[in-house]
């Protein structure tokens, strides 16, 4: 049947041999072998360029799902409960080359991962409101160092996803995507960006740099999830600003080309993030004790040898208050020794000052008679609200 369809010129785009044969591993002595024999006899070569085999779906007891056993679960039943994209994501979450145990508990876990991906896309697109890539995007070389650093992480991910797709390792795509959305973006980068996105001047370089990075991240994620989550990707693609093709499925994978490499900056950022973990453990204690309910109410005091820290801050171009997501970083007596920066001590506590009603960071007010409660940064933004960058 394959020879009759592909080798008679009746259909454009079809050719012999086939690019791929895909069947269960029980077909090594079935279709794979019989078509191979026919191909060798009639053409002197195999009728396929690549063979990919998949395992069988198993029930919770490890038995192969089949009609005769009555243990099969209809895909329509799963789709009605979770949606087609979540079902596709489950298939990609397991190594299809082996037998695949199925349960509704595993579907719930995959649905949670799907929500992480979807919520990440919602955050990216929501913060691109009013952003025109043609008019507002900064060149890659002009991005703030923190934005460039996380785009480099995304580029490494894109390279990894490309190789995984090429090798049909869809489970590697799934795990890398979920980890990037949950850890690199939600727990780190997007958390650090909130103050800059919400409180900086809308047309400031700081905010435009962040939005440029979010735009490229959104494009990258949308093009790489499209083969796995086609409906979600198409839905989100409609909200991506700028010039677009009729469908995300017509786009090529976004590989973030043109991003300058900076190994020293990346190493500095890794050390800073390790220091951030140390500080965050102490901040969690503050929150549990009710001393500072939010990180914007907290301050970090540093003492001891800051030479290595200051050098890394200069390399990475990172502000410590932004890195820690606290109101202030001050000089003062530290009680806890840092492992990331030997010789440096730190302490955490409630920040001195009052809560700015605009950004909610506890800071000394600017003392402006017209806006007496605003912090210096917010006062500058309010005064220059009508100015264009």
C-alpha positions in Angstrom: 0.0 0.0 0.0 2.9 2.4 0.8 4.4 1.7 -2.6 1.1 2.2 -4.4 0.6 5.6 -2.7 4.1 7.1 -2.7 5.7 5.8 -5.9 3.2 6.5 -8.6 3.3 10.3 -8.7 -0.4 10.7 -7.8 0.2 13.0 -4.8 2.4 16.1 -4.6 4.8 16.1 -1.7 5.0 12.3 -1.4 8.0 10.4 -2.4 9.6 7.0 -2.2 11.3 6.0 0.1 9.3 7.3 3.0 10.9 9.7 5.4 9.6 7.8 8.4 7.9 4.5 9.4 6.2 4.6 12.8 4.6 1.6 14.4 4.6 -0.5 17.6 7.7 -2.6 18.4 5.6 -5.7 17.5 6.0 -4.7 13.8 9.6 -5.6 13.5 8.5 -9.0 12.2 5.4 -7.5 10.6 5.0 -4.4 8.5 8.7 -3.3 8.9 9.9 -6.6 7.6 7.3 -7.2 4.9 7.7 -3.8 3.4 11.5 -4.1 3.6 11.4 -7.3 1.7 9.2 -5.8 -1.0 11.3 -2.6 -1.2 14.6 -4.6 -1.6 13.0 -6.9 -4.3 11.5 -4.0 -6.3 13.9 -1.2 -5.8 17.0 -2.7 -4.3 16.8 -0.7 -1.1 14.7 -0.1 2.0 11.4 1.7 1.5 12.1 4.1 4.5 14.8 6.4 5.6 14.0 6.2 9.3 12.2 3.7 11.5 10.7 4.8 14.9 8.9 2.3 17.1 6.7 3.0 20.1 5.7 0.9 23.1 2.3 0.0 24.3 0.0 1.9 26.7 -0.3 0.0 30.0 -2.9 0.2 32.7 -2.2 0.9 36.4 -1.4 -2.8 36.9 1.1 -2.9 34.1 -1.1 -4.8 31.6 -1.3 -3.8 28.0 -4.5 -1.9 27.2 -6.7 -3.9 24.8 -10.3 -4.4 23.9 -10.2 -8.0 24.9 -9.1 -7.2 28.5 -11.6 -4.3 28.7 -9.0 -2.1 30.3 -8.6 0.5 27.6 -9.3 4.2 28.2 -10.8 6.1 25.3 -8.8 9.2 24.3 -12.1 11.0 24.0 -12.8 10.4 27.7 -9.4 11.9 28.6 -9.9 14.8 26.2 -13.3 15.7 27.7 -11.7 15.9 31.1 -8.3 17.5 30.4 -8.4 18.8 26.8 -6.6 17.5 23.7 -3.4 19.5 24.4 -3.0 18.0 27.9 -3.4 14.5 26.4 -0.8 15.3 23.8 1.5 16.6 26.5 1.1 13.4 28.5 2.3 11.4 25.4 5.3 13.7 25.3 6.0 13.4 29.0 6.9 9.7 28.7 9.5 7.9 26.6 7.2 6.6 23.9 9.9 4.1 22.8 9.1 2.1 25.9 5.8 0.8 27.3 3.9 3.6 28.8 1.9 3.2 32.1 -1.3 5.3 32.0 -3.3 6.6 35.0 -5.5 9.5 35.7 -3.1 10.5 38.5 -0.3 10.9 35.9 -2.7 13.0 33.8 -3.3 15.3 36.8 0.5 15.8 37.2 0.8 16.6 33.5 -2.1 19.0 33.7 -0.3 20.8 36.5 2.8 21.1 34.2 0.5 22.3 31.4 -0.8 25.1 33.7 2.8 26.2 34.5 3.5 26.5 30.8 0.2 28.3 30.1 0.6 30.7 33.0 4.1 31.5 31.9 2.8 32.5 28.5 0.0 34.5 30.0 2.6 36.5 32.1 4.8 37.1 29.1 2.0 38.3 26.8 0.3 40.4 29.5 3.4 42.4 30.0 3.8 43.0 26.3 0.6 45.1 26.2 1.3 48.3 24.3 4.7 46.9 23.1 5.5 47.3 19.4 8.6 45.2 18.5 9.3 47.3 15.5 9.3 50.6 17.5 10.2 49.6 21.0 12.5 46.6 20.9 16.1 47.1 21.8 18.9 45.5 19.8 20.3 42.4 21.5 23.6 44.1 22.2 21.8 46.9 24.1 19.8 44.8 26.5 20.4 45.2 30.2 22.8 42.5 31.4 20.2 40.5 33.4 17.9 40.4 30.4 20.7 39.3 28.1 21.8 36.6 30.6 18.4 35.0 30.7 18.0 35.1 27.0 21.3 33.3 26.7 19.7 30.6 29.0 16.8 30.5 26.7 19.1 30.1 23.6 20.7 27.1 25.3 17.3 25.7 25.9 16.3 26.3 22.2 19.4 24.5 21.0 18.6 21.6 23.4 15.0 21.4 22.3 16.0 21.4 18.6 18.3 18.5 19.1 15.6 16.6 21.1 13.0 17.1 18.3 15.5 16.0 15.7 16.0 12.8 17.7 12.3 12.2 18.4 13.1 12.6 22.2 9.8 14.4 23.0 10.1 13.5 26.7 13.3 15.5 26.8 11.4 18.4 25.2 8.7 18.2 27.9 11.0 18.0 30.9 13.2 20.9 29.6 10.3 23.2 28.8 8.6 22.6 32.2 11.8 23.1 34.1 12.6 26.3 32.2 9.1 27.8 32.8 9.0 26.8 36.5 12.6 27.4 37.6 14.5 29.8 35.3 11.5 32.0 34.5 8.8 31.9 37.2 11.0 31.3 40.2 13.9 33.6 39.1 13.7 35.9 36.2 10.1 36.9 36.0 10.0 37.3 39.8 12.9 39.7 39.6 11.4 41.7 36.7 8.1 42.5 38.4 9.2 45.8 40.0 10.9 47.0 36.8 7.9 46.1 34.7 5.2 47.5 37.0 6.9 50.5 38.5 9.4 51.9 36.0 8.4 54.5 33.5 6.5 52.8 30.7 8.9 54.1 28.0 12.1 53.8 30.1 15.1 51.8 28.8 14.9 49.5 31.8 11.3 48.5 31.0 11.9 48.3 27.2 14.8 46.0 27.8 12.7 43.8 29.9 9.8 43.8 27.4 12.3 43.0 24.5 13.5 40.0 26.4 9.9 38.9 27.2 9.0 39.3 23.5 11.8 37.0 22.4 11.0 34.5 25.2 7.4 34.4 24.1 8.3 33.8 20.5 10.8 31.1 21.4 8.3 29.3 23.7 5.4 29.5 21.3 7.4 28.1 18.3 8.8 25.2 20.4 5.5 24.2 22.1 3.6 24.4 18.9 4.3 20.7 17.8 3.2 19.5 21.2 0.5 22.0 22.3 -0.9 23.2 18.9 -4.2 24.7 20.2 -2.5 26.5 23.1 0.2 27.8 20.8 -2.2 29.1 18.2 -4.4 30.7 20.9 -1.5 32.5 22.5 0.1 33.4 19.2 -2.9 35.6 18.4 -1.9 37.9 21.3 1.8 38.2 20.4 2.5 41.7 19.2 4.1 42.7 16.0 4.0 41.3 12.5 3.0 37.6 12.3 2.2 34.8 10.0 -1.4 33.5 9.8 -0.5 30.7 12.2 2.3 29.9 14.6 2.6 26.5 12.8 4.0 28.4 9.8 6.8 29.9 11.9 10.3 28.5 12.1 11.7 27.7 15.5 12.9 30.8 17.3 16.6 30.2 18.1 17.5 33.7 19.4 20.3 34.4 16.9 22.5 37.5 17.3 22.8 37.3 21.1 26.4 38.1 22.1 28.1 35.6 24.3 29.5 36.6 27.7 30.9 33.6 29.7 32.3 35.8 32.5 28.9 37.5 33.0 27.2 34.1 33.2 29.7 32.8 35.8 29.2 36.0 37.8 25.4 35.6 37.6 25.6 32.0 38.8 27.6 33.1 41.9 25.1 35.9 42.6 22.1 33.5 42.3 23.8 31.1 44.7 24.2 34.1 47.1 20.5 34.9 46.5 19.5 31.4 47.7 21.4 31.9 50.9 19.6 35.3 51.5 16.3 33.8 50.5 16.4 31.2 53.2 16.7 33.9 55.8 14.0 36.0 54.2 11.6 33.0 54.4 12.2 33.0 58.2 11.2 36.6 58.3 8.0 36.0 56.4 7.1 33.0 58.7 7.7 35.1 61.8 5.6 38.0 60.3 8.5 40.5 60.6 8.3 41.3 56.8 5.2 39.8 55.2 6.5 40.7 51.7 10.0 40.9 50.3 9.3 44.6 49.5 9.2 45.2 53.2 12.6 43.6 53.9 16.1 44.8 53.8 19.5 43.1 53.6 22.5 44.3 55.5 26.1 43.4 54.3 29.4 43.6 56.1 32.9 42.2 55.7 34.8 41.7 52.4 32.6 42.8 49.5 35.4 42.9 46.9 34.3 39.6 45.1 30.6 40.5 45.3 31.1 44.0 43.9 33.2 42.6 41.0 30.4 40.1 40.1 27.8 42.8 40.4 29.8 44.9 37.9 30.2 42.0 35.5 26.6 40.9 35.7 25.1 44.4 35.7 22.7 43.4 38.4 21.2 45.6 41.2 21.2 43.7 44.5 17.8 44.9 45.6 16.4 43.6 42.3 18.3 40.3 42.7 17.0 39.8 46.2 13.6 41.4 45.5 13.9 43.5 48.7 13.3 47.2 49.4 16.9 48.0 50.3 20.4 46.7 50.6 22.4 48.5 53.2 25.8 48.5 54.9 25.5 47.0 58.4 26.5 44.2 60.8 25.9 40.8 59.2 25.2 37.8 61.3 25.3 35.0 58.7 28.4 34.1 56.8 28.0 33.6 53.0 29.3 30.4 51.4 29.0 32.0 47.9 31.3 34.9 48.9 33.7 33.8 51.7 34.5 36.7 54.1 31.1 38.4 53.4 28.4 38.4 56.1 24.7 39.3 55.8 21.6 39.9 57.9 18.0 40.4 57.0 15.2 42.4 58.7 12.4 44.9 58.2 13.5 47.8 56.1 13.7 51.3 57.6 11.3 53.8 56.1 7.6 53.8 55.0 5.8 51.9 52.3 5.7 53.8 49.0 2.0 53.8 48.0 3.0 53.3 44.3 5.6 50.5 44.4 5.0 49.3 48.0 8.7 49.1 48.8 9.6 50.3 52.2 12.0 53.2 51.6 12.8 56.7 53.0 10.3 59.0 51.2 11.7 61.6 48.8 10.2 64.4 50.8 8.5 66.1 47.9 5.7 68.5 49.1 3.4 67.5 46.3 3.9 63.8 46.7 5.2 63.4 50.3 4.9 59.6 50.5 6.5 58.6 47.2 10.0 57.1 47.1 12.6 58.8 45.0 12.3 56.4 42.1 8.5 56.7 41.9 8.6 60.4 42.3 10.8 60.7 39.2 8.5 58.4 37.2 5.4 60.4 38.2 7.0 63.7 37.4 8.1 62.5 33.9 5.0 60.4 33.1 4.3 62.2 29.9 7.9 62.0 28.6 8.7 59.6 25.9 11.9 57.6 25.8 
